[in-house]
Amino acid sequence: MTPGLTLKTYEEGERNAMSDAMEIMGRAFDPAFGEAWTLPQLAGVMTMPGTWLTIARIDAAPVGFALVRSVLDECELLLLAVSPLWRGRGIGEALLLDSLRTARRRGITSMNLEVRASNTAIRLYEKAGFEYVHRRPGYYRGNDGQLHDALSFRIDMLR
Ligand SMILES: CC(C)(COP(=O)(O)OP(=O)(O)OC[C@H]1O[C@@H](n2cnc3c(N)ncnc32)[C@H](O)[C@@H]1OP(=O)(O)O)[C@@H](O)C(=O)NCCC(=O)NCCS
């Protein structure tokens, strides 16, 4: 694990945690693909029971986050992001594996996600055991209006 890395999970829409996530959001997502969320979107989903936000910090500085929403025994990885300067050091994988552990602890049996078809994050998801389910044409709209397909992935945690 990256030296100095800590992960902290928030279930309420704590302002500091949400502003840490928004700071990373602004750097991590290329506006060309329309994947980043706004603060009202994040704050809205954090009001829903069963949602959790995990912030990765190196020393005190936020470097990444994962956002998961669960309903009964299923959950969805809504967002996963690491600041560009901190990529390639296992932080994304640490956030993903922590999200899977948290889900299992809560009795959740499967995790779903959508990812842009051209996103290199697919390698990370496959490495963790996610399997391709189907393609969603035109799921993301970039800032130039161009549409980008998403792929759905799922991991069954009972297997
Ligand atoms: C996807 C993302 C979270 C990965 O974070 P990261 O901290 O760099 O990932 P890790 O260092 O933990 O990499 C873990 C594995 O993922 C794969 N991977 C991650 N980034 C990759 C890249 N750019 N190219 C190829 N494989 C990659 C590799 O298999 C890697 O394992 P390895 O180092 O053993 O080969 C980060 O690139 C990011 O924030 N991207 C922009 C936001 C985004 O698209 N999020 C996903 C959709 S919501």
The ligand as an SDF file (V2000), in Angstrom:
LIG
                    3D

 48 50  0  0  0  0  0  0  0  0999 V2000
   -9.2360    4.7420  -12.9040 C   0  0  0  0  0  0  0  0  0  0  0  0
   -8.4200    5.3670  -11.7910 C   0  0  0  0  0  0  0  0  0  0  0  0
   -9.3080    5.5780  -10.5650 C   0  0  0  0  0  0  0  0  0  0  0  0
   -7.2770    4.3870  -11.4470 C   0  0  0  0  0  0  0  0  0  0  0  0
   -6.5850    4.9050  -10.3170 O   0  0  0  0  0  0  0  0  0  0  0  0
   -5.0520    4.5120  -10.0020 P   0  0  0  0  0  0  0  0  0  0  0  0
   -4.7850    4.8630   -8.6020 O   0  0  0  0  0  0  0  0  0  0  0  0
   -4.1640    5.0860  -11.0340 O   0  0  0  0  0  0  0  0  0  0  0  0
   -5.1050    2.9250  -10.2120 O   0  0  0  0  0  0  0  0  0  0  0  0
   -4.0990    1.8640   -9.5780 P   0  0  0  0  0  0  0  0  0  0  0  0
   -2.7230    2.4430   -9.5140 O   0  0  0  0  0  0  0  0  0  0  0  0
   -4.6900    1.3490   -8.3290 O   0  0  0  0  0  0  0  0  0  0  0  0
   -4.1190    0.7270  -10.6920 O   0  0  0  0  0  0  0  0  0  0  0  0
   -4.6490   -0.5300  -10.4260 C   0  0  0  0  0  0  0  0  0  0  0  0
   -4.7560   -1.3280  -11.7230 C   0  0  0  0  0  0  0  0  0  0  0  0
   -5.6360   -0.6860  -12.6360 O   0  0  0  0  0  0  0  0  0  0  0  0
   -5.1400   -0.8090  -13.9740 C   0  0  0  0  0  0  0  0  0  0  0  0
   -4.9300    0.5540  -14.4660 N   0  0  0  0  0  0  0  0  0  0  0  0
   -5.1130    1.6980  -13.7740 C   0  0  0  0  0  0  0  0  0  0  0  0
   -4.8460    2.7720  -14.5610 N   0  0  0  0  0  0  0  0  0  0  0  0
   -4.4890    2.2730  -15.7640 C   0  0  0  0  0  0  0  0  0  0  0  0
   -4.0930    2.8700  -16.9980 C   0  0  0  0  0  0  0  0  0  0  0  0
   -4.0390    4.2010  -17.1700 N   0  0  0  0  0  0  0  0  0  0  0  0
   -3.8180    2.0650  -18.0380 N   0  0  0  0  0  0  0  0  0  0  0  0
   -3.8890    0.7240  -17.8950 C   0  0  0  0  0  0  0  0  0  0  0  0
   -4.2510    0.1110  -16.7490 N   0  0  0  0  0  0  0  0  0  0  0  0
   -4.5380    0.8700  -15.7040 C   0  0  0  0  0  0  0  0  0  0  0  0
   -3.9030   -1.6310  -13.9080 C   0  0  0  0  0  0  0  0  0  0  0  0
   -4.2770   -2.9680  -14.1500 O   0  0  0  0  0  0  0  0  0  0  0  0
   -3.4510   -1.4550  -12.4780 C   0  0  0  0  0  0  0  0  0  0  0  0
   -2.8460   -2.5910  -11.9400 O   0  0  0  0  0  0  0  0  0  0  0  0
   -1.2580   -2.8440  -12.1110 P   0  0  0  0  0  0  0  0  0  0  0  0
   -0.5950   -1.5820  -11.6540 O   0  0  0  0  0  0  0  0  0  0  0  0
   -1.0300   -4.0140  -11.2350 O   0  0  0  0  0  0  0  0  0  0  0  0
   -1.0750   -3.0950  -13.5790 O   0  0  0  0  0  0  0  0  0  0  0  0
   -7.7740    6.7180  -12.2440 C   0  0  0  0  0  0  0  0  0  0  0  0
   -7.0750    6.4910  -13.4590 O   0  0  0  0  0  0  0  0  0  0  0  0
   -8.7820    7.8340  -12.4640 C   0  0  0  0  0  0  0  0  0  0  0  0
   -9.1220    8.5770  -11.5480 O   0  0  0  0  0  0  0  0  0  0  0  0
   -9.2780    8.0160  -13.7080 N   0  0  0  0  0  0  0  0  0  0  0  0
  -10.1870    9.1100  -14.0270 C   0  0  0  0  0  0  0  0  0  0  0  0
  -11.5510    8.8940  -13.4280 C   0  0  0  0  0  0  0  0  0  0  0  0
  -12.1930    7.6380  -13.9850 C   0  0  0  0  0  0  0  0  0  0  0  0
  -12.2350    7.4510  -15.1840 O   0  0  0  0  0  0  0  0  0  0  0  0
  -12.7200    6.7650  -13.0870 N   0  0  0  0  0  0  0  0  0  0  0  0
  -13.3190    5.4930  -13.4480 C   0  0  0  0  0  0  0  0  0  0  0  0
  -14.7140    5.6190  -13.9080 C   0  0  0  0  0  0  0  0  0  0  0  0
  -15.8110    6.2700  -12.6700 S   0  0  0  0  0  0  0  0  0  0  0  0
  1  2  1  0
  2  3  1  0
  2  4  1  0
  2 36  1  0
  4  5  1  0
  5  6  1  0
  6  7  2  0
  6  8  1  0
  6  9  1  0
  9 10  1  0
 10 11  2  0
 10 12  1  0
 10 13  1  0
 13 14  1  0
 14 15  1  0
 15 16  1  0
 15 30  1  0
 16 17  1  0
 17 18  1  0
 17 28  1  0
 18 19  1  0
 18 27  1  0
 19 20  2  0
 20 21  1  0
 21 22  1  0
 21 27  2  0
 22 23  1  0
 22 24  2  0
 24 25  1  0
 25 26  2  0
 26 27  1  0
 28 29  1  0
 28 30  1  0
 30 31  1  0
 31 32  1  0
 32 33  2  0
 32 34  1  0
 32 35  1  0
 36 37  1  0
 36 38  1  0
 38 39  2  0
 38 40  1  0
 40 41  1  0
 41 42  1  0
 42 43  1  0
 43 44  2  0
 43 45  1  0
 45 46  1  0
 46 47  1  0
 47 48  1  0
M  END
$$$$
